[in-house]
Amino acid sequence: MNNSNDIWYMNRALDQAIKAQHLDEVPIGAVVVDSQGKVISEGHNLKESKNNPCGHAEILALEKAGVALNNWRLLDCTVYVTLEPCPMCMMALVHSRVSRVVFGAYDIKGGSISLGFNFNHNPRLNHKFKICGGVNHFECSKILSDFFRVKRSYYKK
């Protein structure tokens, strides 16, 4: 269900992941796009540099989008993120009322969907949205694998 626009926006999210990597943050990036295709906000992980456990790319991009739109309801917006959202981020996406989430790499150890926390279509919650995974999966996985390979080699010394 992805298209060439999804790939373009995911590449933009990858640019954000590279910015995180340059800051020695886990390289995850996110982009929020409105229904007209305009990029509303971008973000990347800042957990380490800000000592903030909520400094995930999605959370930061959602916050910026709310400010840009002067509204916490991000109706008709799509969020592109390079890694499958964790349960915390998935609930933030529910609460922000986005219409769609597109992610790159699957996260079998921490991703909401992979862990079975499908909050995006839970009938007990008051908002549902579409989700599409695996867009640019190889590129999104590679930047993470390379980052952690370097980290592991550093700690082995």
C-alpha positions in Angstrom: 0.0 0.0 0.0 3.0 2.3 -0.1 3.8 4.6 -3.1 6.6 6.7 -4.4 5.5 9.6 -2.1 6.0 7.3 0.9 9.5 6.5 -0.3 10.3 10.2 -0.7 9.0 11.1 2.7 10.8 8.1 4.3 14.0 9.3 2.7 13.4 12.6 4.4 12.9 10.8 7.7 16.2 9.0 7.0 17.9 12.4 6.7 16.6 13.1 10.2 18.0 9.8 11.4 21.4 10.8 10.0 21.3 14.0 12.0 20.6 11.9 15.1 23.5 9.7 14.3 25.9 12.7 14.0 24.8 13.6 17.6 25.6 10.0 18.7 21.9 9.4 19.2 20.2 6.2 18.0 19.5 7.1 14.4 15.8 7.3 14.1 14.0 10.1 12.3 10.4 11.2 11.8 8.5 13.5 9.5 4.9 14.8 9.8 3.1 15.6 6.5 -0.3 17.2 6.1 -3.0 16.0 3.6 -1.7 18.3 0.9 1.8 16.7 1.1 3.4 19.6 3.0 6.0 18.7 5.6 4.7 20.2 8.9 7.6 19.1 11.1 10.6 16.8 11.4 12.4 15.3 14.3 15.1 12.8 15.4 16.0 11.1 18.6 17.3 13.3 21.4 17.1 10.9 24.3 20.8 11.0 25.1 21.6 14.6 24.6 18.5 15.9 26.4 18.5 13.1 29.1 14.8 12.7 28.2 13.3 9.2 28.1 10.5 10.6 25.9 12.9 12.2 23.4 11.9 9.8 20.6 11.8 11.1 17.0 8.0 10.6 16.8 7.2 12.4 20.0 9.4 15.4 19.1 8.0 15.6 15.5 4.4 15.5 16.9 5.2 18.3 19.4 6.6 20.5 16.6 3.6 19.7 14.4 1.2 20.7 17.1 3.0 24.0 17.5 3.1 24.6 13.7 -0.6 23.9 13.3 -1.6 25.6 16.6 -3.5 22.4 17.4 -2.7 19.1 19.1 -5.1 17.3 16.8 -3.1 16.3 13.8 -6.1 15.3 11.7 -5.4 14.2 8.2 -1.6 14.0 8.9 0.7 11.2 8.1 3.7 10.4 10.2 6.8 8.8 8.6 9.3 7.2 11.0 12.3 5.1 10.2 11.7 2.5 12.9 8.4 0.9 14.0 7.0 3.0 16.8 7.3 1.7 20.4 4.2 1.4 22.5 4.7 4.9 24.1 5.0 6.5 20.6 2.1 4.5 19.3 -0.2 5.9 22.0 1.1 9.4 21.3 0.1 8.8 17.7 -3.3 7.7 18.8 -3.7 10.8 21.0 -2.6 13.1 18.3 -5.3 11.9 16.0 -3.1 11.2 12.9 -4.7 9.5 10.0 -1.8 7.3 8.9 1.7 6.1 10.1 4.3 4.8 7.7 7.4 3.2 9.2 10.6 1.7 7.8 12.3 -1.0 9.8 10.4 -3.5 12.0 11.4 -3.7 15.6 10.7 -7.2 16.9 12.0 -6.3 20.4 10.4 -3.0 21.0 7.9 -2.2 18.2 4.3 -1.8 19.1 2.9 -3.8 16.2 5.6 -6.5 16.4 4.8 -6.9 20.1 1.1 -7.2 19.5 0.1 -3.8 20.9 -2.0 -2.7 17.9 -3.3 0.5 19.5 -3.8 2.0 16.0 -7.0 -0.1 15.6 -8.0 -1.1 19.1 -11.8 -0.9 19.4 -11.5 0.3 23.0 -9.7 3.5 22.1 -11.4 6.5 20.6 -9.2 6.9 17.5 -7.9 4.6 14.8 -5.5 5.1 12.0 -3.9 3.2 9.1 -0.4 1.9 9.3 2.1 0.7 6.7 5.4 -0.9 7.6 8.5 -1.9 5.8 8.9 1.2 3.5 12.6 1.5 2.7 13.1 -1.3 5.2 16.7 -2.1 4.1 17.9 1.5 4.4 16.2 2.1 7.7 17.5 -1.2 9.1 21.0 -0.6 7.8 21.6 2.8 9.5 20.5 1.2 12.9 22.6 -1.9 12.4 25.7 0.1 11.4 25.2 2.4 14.4 25.0 -0.4 16.9 27.9 -2.4 15.3 30.1 0.6 15.9 28.8 0.9 19.5 29.5 -2.7 20.2 33.0 -2.6 18.8 33.7 0.4 20.9 32.6 -1.3 24.1 34.7 -4.5 23.3 37.9 -2.5 23.4 
